[in-house]
């Protein structure tokens, strides 16, 4: 696989290093001359110096081939958007991955259909949310192309689903309970699984069904 990586910071360098170790062909673009020189010492001809938002820099890096994947991981969200848009619209790159530095900018990526995206800040916040017990429904993963979400639901003692088998619950169309964790042990949920207070339940559901699922599992 041929991968073009824009942004030679810690993320871009680590991605490049790992992809090379996996046997893929990689070209890394870095704008800062001092950083480029350090990267060139390690990656040699695989590094190009320049601003990846400039078409001629992308062309020099080999984007007209085109690459199987473009990864935009600069420290600037606007740059990452521009790079992905140019790659898709001008050079026919089919697959892009973008870094979102500020989660508040996620909606701009979404509006332009740039996906998947990766946000370290959002991931850390999701982990914090997972560790806060008063949060009863937590988003774990969003599959945007499939319009699906995976959530974790903490069943509390006054939940209407306590003591009920899954086949007795009026789950919303487009949702399914995947697994149950109880006292440190997890198993795949089936129709006969009876929910108990303290259970951590994983569910997959269509986008927009969250409140309906919350009403069935958590609210009386």
N, C-alpha and C positions, 0 to 999 in steps of 0.2 A: 504494500500500500504506500502511496506517495502522499505525504502530509505536509502542508504549509503552515507554519506556526508564526503568528505575528505577535511580537512582544517577548523580549529576552530577559525579563525579570526572573525572580525565583520560580514563578509558576511556569513560564515559558521554557526556562532552562531545564527544569525537572521533567516537563512533558517531553521535550526533545531528547533528553538523555534516556528516558525510559523507552520511548518509541524506537530509538536506535538499538537499544539492547534487545528489543523484541524483533529486530531484523527489518524494520520498515525504513523507507527512504524519507528523509526529513530535510526541509529547508527552513531555517529560522531567520526571521527578520528583526533587527534591533536598530533603533534610531540613534541612541546615545553612543558616541564614538568610544568613550572609555569602557562602557559595558560591552560593546561589540568586540573590542580588542581582547577582553578577558574570555568572552565566549569563543572567539576565533582560536584562541590558544588551545581550547578543549575540543571544539567541534570542527575546526579547520574550514574546509571549503563549504561546509553545510550552513554557514552563517553569511547573511548578506546585511550590509549596513544601509539604512535608509528609513524613511517614513512610510509605513505600510498603507497609509491613506492615499499615497500617490500612486497613480496607475503605472507609471514607468518603473517604480520600485517593485510592484507586484509582478510586472512582466519580466523584469530582470531575474526575479526569484523563481520564475517558471510557472506562473499561474495559468498561462495559456495551454498547458498540457491537457486538461487542467488537473489539479490535484484531486485525489479521492476524498480528501477532507481538508477544510481550512479551520484552524483554531485561532481565534482572536482573543488574546489574553493580555492585552496592554493594560496599563493602570488607568486608562481613560475610557469611560463608557461611550462617549460620543465617537471616539476613534474606533472602538470595537464595532459599533453599529455601522459606521461608514465602511469599514473593511469588509464586513459580512455582506452588506448591500452591494458593494462593488463586485465582490467575488461571485455572488449569485446572478446579478443582473447583467454585468458586463462580460464576465468570463465563463458563465455557465457552470460554476461549481455547485454541485448538487447537495453537498452536506457541509454544514458549518456548525461550529460550537463556539459560543461566546461567553466571555467572563463578564459578570455584572459586579462592578465594584461597590456601587451604592444600591441597595435593594429598592430604594425609592424610584430608581430608573427602570425597574423590571417591566413596568407597563409599556414603556417605549419599545423595548425589545419585542414584547408580546404583540403590540399593534402592528409592527413591521413583519411579524411572523418569523422572527429570528429565534430559532430553537434547535437543539436544547441550549439552555443557558446554565451557567454554574456561578453561584454566589457563595463565597466563603462566609460572609456575614450572615446570610440567610440560613446557611447550614448550621452555624454555631447557635443562632437563635432558636432553630428547630430543636437542637439537642438540649438547650436550656429548657425549652418548653416541655420537652419529654421528661425532664427530671423534676418538673414542678407538679406535685401530686394533685393540686386543685384544678388543673386543666383536665377536663374530662374527655375532650375530643381534640386530637392533635393531628395535624397534617404531616404525613411522612413523605409522600411522593406524589407528584403531579405528572401524569402522562398526557401532555398537551395534545399531541397528535391523535391519540386515541380518545381524547376527552374523558379520561378516567382519573380518579384520585384514589390513593390508598391512605387510610386514616387509622389511627389507633384510638379506641374508645375504652375509657376506664369505667367499669360498671361499679356504681356505688350502691350502698345498702338500700337506699330508697328508690332505686331505678325500677321502672315498671317491668323491666325484662328479667329481674332477679327471680330465679326459680322456674323460668320458662324454657322449654325446649325451643331450638331455633325454628323448627317447623311450625311452632305455634305463634311465632312472631309475624306481624304484618309488615314485613320489610318492604320498603319502596321498590317499585320496579327499577331495574338497573342497578341493584346493589346486591352484594353477597358477603357473608361473613367468611373469612378465610381461615383464621386460626384463633385459638384461645390459649392464653398463658395463665396458669394458676399455680401459685406457690412455687415459682421457679421452673415449672414444667410446661412445655408448650406442645400442642398437637393440632392437627388439621381438624377444623370444625366440620361437623356433618349435621344432618337434620335432627339427630337424636341428642346432640350436645345440649346440656342444660346449663344456662348461665347462672353464675353465682356472684355475690358481692365480692369485689376485689379482683375480678377477672380483667385481664387486658385483652381486648378483642381487636384483631385486625380485620378491616373491611375494605373491599374494593367497590367503588360506586361511580356512576356517571357524574360528570360535573353538574353541579346545581342540585344534587340530591342530599346534600349534607344536612340541612335542617330537617328534612323528612326522616333521615336516619337517626338524628339526634332525638327527635320526638318519640321514636319507637323504643330506642334503647335507654334513654336517659330521663325524659320528661314524663310526668304523669298527666 
